[in-house]
Amino acid sequence: MSFPTLKIGDIIANTPIIQGGMGVGISLSKLASAVANEGGIGVIAGAMIGMSEPDVGKNPLEANIRAMRKEIRKAKEMTKGVLGVNIMVALTNFADLVKTSLDEKIDVIFSGAGLPLDLPAYLKEYYEEHKEKAHTKLVPIVSSARAAKILCKKWASKYDYLPDAFVVEGPKAGGHLGFKAEQLEDPDFALEKVVSEVIDAVKEFEAKSGKTIPVIAAGGIYTGEDIKKFIEMGAAGVQMGTRFVATDECDADDRFKQAYVEATEEDVTVIKSPVGLPGRALKNKFVEDSRKGLKKPFKCPFECIHNCAHEQSPYCIAAALLNAKKGNLSRGFAFSGTNVHRIKEIIPVRKLIDSLRNEFSSTNK
């Protein structure tokens, strides 16, 4: 059995793998285009994408818009494949990044870290204003069937629009998690269970509308065998983040990637993020110091996240993640999924996807 295609409306990816959007600056044009060239969906992360722009401190709004436009255009120069952006609802510049992505004709907008209740408004406004047929697909990232139902009902009633797909992110994912800390090890919130519940939840909306709403599994998926398991459960594809960090094309510094290669199972921990969500990351001195309440003095020029309690936080999460991306892990930390300890080398994206394809094909049901 070979990889099936992943169809999101009229967009078709020959490889049913979405590379998860990883900010700040971990997945930009280089990684996204490499994944798209292998038939998957490559994703540029919008979270503080402008942190490397020279004027980000003085003018964060324009710096982020400029960087988003630049990265989408660079990626399109490197691939004819399917490209997406990941834009967190919690970002204060959410609307600007969505509008910029629509203007750049991105294929897919993935949106989580909150419910993107008004996302179709931007799509409809843009394409009505430009008198064009909508091209960009809207894919919310959810962690429960309840969230999927809320979005379907809200979008259908207010915008006469249903999500083009759902990414269902389970508790084994890296980065910020859509679960309470006590739910992370609870079998009732396991990815397999939540994916099945979301597949069932969207059936009524598919039946009423005649629109297919693919469900994509995410969080802790590591092998081709994992991919096959979820596709046989009824998922249309998978999203993977952690595995794409340890690739030649990942936009992070080699020292960031090497932290993944050297990580043990015991190095993975769950932190309390300044943005009010649990986050899965690799332990290091920076993380341990913050747990002890040791302050990393900072001012907040960015105000990048709506619910960031920066006044009470011992550090600026945007700065910490940028430092890590640049390889300065003494002044930041790396988010990662639960399976990071299984990574033993840094390889090209093509080799990674070939290995996943071979594992998928050789796995017996």
C-alpha positions in Angstrom: 0.0 0.0 0.0 1.5 3.3 -1.1 0.8 6.8 0.4 -2.7 8.1 -0.5 -3.2 11.6 -1.6 -4.4 14.3 0.8 -7.2 16.4 -0.6 -8.3 19.6 0.9 -11.0 20.9 -1.4 -9.4 21.2 -4.8 -5.9 21.2 -3.4 -4.2 17.9 -3.6 -1.0 16.8 -1.8 0.6 13.6 -3.2 2.1 12.9 0.3 -0.5 12.9 3.1 1.9 14.7 5.5 1.6 18.3 6.7 4.7 19.7 8.2 3.6 21.4 11.4 4.1 25.2 11.7 6.8 25.8 14.3 7.6 29.3 15.6 9.5 31.4 16.4 11.3 31.0 13.1 11.8 27.2 13.1 9.7 26.5 10.0 10.1 29.2 7.4 10.5 29.2 3.6 13.4 26.8 3.5 11.7 23.9 5.4 8.3 24.5 4.0 9.4 24.5 0.4 11.5 21.3 0.9 8.4 19.5 2.3 6.2 20.8 -0.5 8.8 19.6 -3.1 8.4 16.1 -1.7 4.6 16.2 -2.2 3.6 17.1 1.4 2.2 20.4 2.6 5.0 22.7 3.9 4.0 25.2 6.5 5.5 28.6 7.4 4.9 29.6 11.1 3.5 33.1 11.6 4.2 33.4 15.3 6.6 36.4 15.6 7.9 35.7 12.1 9.4 39.2 12.0 11.7 38.7 15.0 14.8 38.8 12.8 13.7 42.0 11.0 16.0 45.0 12.0 13.1 47.2 13.1 11.0 44.6 15.0 11.6 46.4 18.3 10.4 49.7 17.1 7.8 48.6 14.6 6.7 45.0 15.3 3.5 45.2 13.3 5.1 46.1 10.0 8.1 43.9 10.6 5.9 40.8 11.0 3.7 41.6 8.0 6.9 42.2 5.9 8.5 39.0 7.0 5.4 36.9 6.3 5.1 38.3 2.8 8.8 37.7 2.3 8.8 34.1 3.5 5.8 33.2 1.4 7.3 34.6 -1.7 10.7 32.9 -1.0 9.0 29.6 -0.5 7.0 30.0 -3.8 10.2 30.7 -5.6 11.6 27.3 -4.4 8.5 25.1 -5.0 5.4 24.6 -7.0 4.0 22.3 -4.3 1.4 23.0 -1.7 2.2 25.7 0.9 0.5 26.7 4.1 0.9 29.2 7.0 0.2 28.6 10.6 -1.3 31.7 12.3 -2.2 31.4 16.0 -5.5 33.0 17.1 -3.8 34.3 20.2 -1.5 36.5 18.2 -2.3 40.2 18.5 -1.6 40.6 14.8 -3.7 37.6 13.8 -5.9 39.6 11.4 -2.9 41.3 9.7 -1.1 38.0 9.1 -4.3 36.4 7.7 -4.9 39.3 5.3 -1.3 39.2 4.2 -1.4 35.4 3.6 -4.6 35.8 1.5 -3.0 38.6 -0.5 -0.1 36.3 -1.2 -2.4 33.5 -2.4 -1.2 31.0 0.2 -2.8 27.6 -0.3 -3.9 26.8 3.2 -4.2 28.8 6.5 -3.9 26.6 9.6 -5.1 28.3 12.8 -5.1 27.1 16.4 -4.2 28.3 19.9 -7.8 29.4 20.3 -10.9 29.0 18.2 -10.6 31.0 14.9 -14.3 31.9 15.0 -14.1 34.8 12.5 -11.5 33.4 10.1 -14.0 33.0 7.2 -14.8 36.7 7.4 -11.4 37.7 6.2 -11.6 35.1 3.4 -15.0 36.4 2.2 -14.0 40.0 2.5 -10.8 39.6 0.6 -12.2 37.6 -2.4 -15.3 39.7 -2.7 -13.2 42.9 -2.7 -10.9 41.4 -5.4 -13.8 39.8 -7.3 -11.9 36.5 -7.4 -12.9 32.9 -6.6 -11.6 31.8 -3.3 -8.3 29.9 -3.5 -7.0 29.7 0.1 -8.4 26.9 2.3 -9.1 27.4 6.0 -8.1 24.6 8.4 -8.6 25.1 12.2 -6.4 23.2 14.6 -8.6 21.7 17.4 -8.1 19.3 20.4 -11.7 18.1 20.8 -14.8 17.1 18.9 -16.6 19.9 20.9 -14.3 22.5 19.4 -14.9 21.1 15.9 -18.6 21.2 16.3 -18.6 24.8 17.7 -16.6 26.0 14.7 -18.7 24.1 12.1 -21.9 25.6 13.6 -20.5 29.1 14.0 -19.0 29.2 10.5 -22.1 27.7 8.8 -24.6 30.0 10.5 -22.6 33.3 10.3 -20.6 32.8 7.1 -22.3 29.9 5.2 -18.9 28.3 5.2 -17.5 25.1 6.7 -13.9 24.3 7.5 -12.0 22.8 4.6 -10.4 20.4 7.0 -9.5 20.0 10.6 -6.1 19.2 12.2 -6.7 17.4 15.5 -3.7 17.9 17.8 -3.3 15.4 20.6 -1.5 15.7 24.0 1.9 14.3 22.7 2.6 17.3 20.5 5.4 19.8 21.1 5.0 23.4 21.9 1.8 24.9 23.3 -0.9 22.4 24.0 -4.7 22.7 23.9 -5.1 20.6 27.1 -4.9 21.1 30.8 -1.7 19.7 32.4 -3.7 16.8 34.1 -5.2 15.7 30.8 -1.9 15.1 29.0 -1.5 11.5 30.3 -5.3 10.8 30.5 -6.4 8.0 28.1 -9.7 9.9 27.5 -7.7 12.6 25.7 -5.4 10.2 23.7 -5.0 11.3 20.0 -6.6 8.0 18.7 -9.8 8.7 20.8 -10.0 12.4 19.9 -9.4 11.8 16.2 -12.3 9.2 16.1 -14.6 11.6 17.9 -13.8 14.5 15.5 -14.4 12.2 12.5 -17.8 11.3 13.9 -18.6 14.9 14.8 -18.1 16.3 11.2 -20.2 13.6 9.6 -23.4 15.4 10.2 -22.0 18.6 8.7 -20.7 16.7 5.7 -24.1 15.1 5.2 -26.0 18.4 5.3 -23.6 20.3 3.1 -22.2 17.7 0.7 -18.8 19.0 1.5 -16.0 16.6 2.5 -14.2 17.8 5.7 -10.9 15.8 6.0 -9.6 15.2 9.5 -5.8 15.2 10.0 -4.1 13.6 13.0 -1.3 15.4 14.8 0.9 15.1 17.9 3.3 12.3 18.6 3.2 10.8 15.1 6.7 9.5 14.3 6.8 6.5 11.9 5.2 5.4 8.6 3.4 2.8 10.7 1.9 5.6 12.8 0.7 7.3 9.6 -0.9 4.1 8.4 -2.7 3.5 11.7 -4.4 6.9 11.6 -5.3 6.7 7.9 -6.9 3.3 8.5 -8.8 4.9 11.4 -10.3 7.3 8.9 -7.9 10.3 9.0 -7.1 11.8 5.7 -3.4 12.4 6.7 -1.1 13.5 9.5 0.7 16.5 10.7 4.3 16.1 12.0 6.5 18.7 13.6 9.3 17.3 15.7 10.7 15.0 13.0 11.1 17.9 10.6 13.3 19.9 13.0 16.1 17.3 12.6 16.4 17.9 8.9 19.0 19.8 6.9 16.4 22.2 5.6 14.9 23.2 8.9 15.3 26.9 9.4 16.7 26.6 12.9 20.4 26.8 13.8 22.3 23.5 13.8 22.7 23.8 17.6 19.0 23.7 18.0 18.7 20.6 15.8 21.6 19.0 17.7 19.6 19.4 21.0 17.0 17.1 19.4 19.6 14.6 18.4 21.1 14.5 21.9 17.7 14.6 23.8 16.8 11.7 26.1 13.3 10.6 27.1 13.9 12.2 30.5 14.8 15.6 28.9 11.2 16.2 27.7 9.2 18.2 30.2 6.0 20.2 30.3 6.4 23.9 31.2 3.9 26.5 32.3 4.2 29.1 29.5 3.7 32.8 30.0 0.9 32.6 27.4 -1.2 30.6 29.9 -1.0 27.2 28.3 1.1 24.1 29.1 4.0 23.6 26.7 6.2 20.6 26.0 9.9 21.5 25.8 13.4 20.2 26.4 14.8 20.7 29.9 17.8 22.9 30.2 19.2 25.5 32.7 16.9 28.2 31.3 13.8 26.1 31.9 15.0 25.1 35.4 15.9 28.7 36.3 12.4 29.9 35.3 10.8 27.2 37.4 12.8 28.5 40.4 11.4 32.0 39.7 14.7 33.4 38.6 14.0 36.4 36.4 15.4 37.2 33.0 14.8 41.0 33.0 13.1 42.2 29.9 10.8 44.9 28.5 7.9 43.8 26.3 8.0 45.9 23.1 6.1 43.2 21.0 2.9 42.5 22.9 2.6 39.6 20.5 0.2 37.3 22.4 -3.2 38.5 23.7 -3.1 36.4 26.9 0.6 36.6 27.7 1.1 37.6 31.4 4.4 39.3 30.7 4.2 41.4 33.8 4.3 38.2 36.0 6.5 36.1 33.7 10.2 35.5 34.5 11.1 35.7 30.8 9.8 36.9 27.4 8.7 33.8 25.5 9.2 35.4 22.0 12.8 36.3 22.9 13.5 32.9 24.5 12.3 31.0 21.5 14.2 33.3 19.1 17.4 32.8 21.1 16.9 29.0 20.9 16.2 29.2 17.2 19.6 31.0 16.8 21.3 28.3 18.8 21.7 30.3 22.0 20.1 27.7 24.3 21.5 29.3 27.4 19.1 32.1 26.8 16.1 30.1 25.6 14.6 26.7 25.2 13.4 24.3 22.4 9.8 23.1 22.2 9.5 19.4 21.2 7.1 16.5 21.0 7.3 13.4 23.2 9.2 11.3 20.7 12.2 13.6 20.3 14.4 11.0 22.0 14.0 8.7 19.1 15.8 11.1 16.7 19.4 10.1 16.2 20.6 12.1 13.2 19.9 15.2 11.1 18.9 14.1 7.6 17.5 15.8 4.4 13.7 16.2 4.1 13.7 13.9 1.1 15.3 11.1 3.1 12.9 11.5 5.9 9.8 11.3 3.7 11.3 8.4 1.7 11.8 6.5 5.0 8.2 7.3 6.1 6.9 6.2 2.8 8.8 2.9 2.9 7.7 2.2 6.5 4.1 2.9 5.5 4.3 0.6 2.5 5.9 -2.3 4.4 3.6 -2.2 7.4 1.2 -5.0 7.6 -2.3 -4.2 8.8 
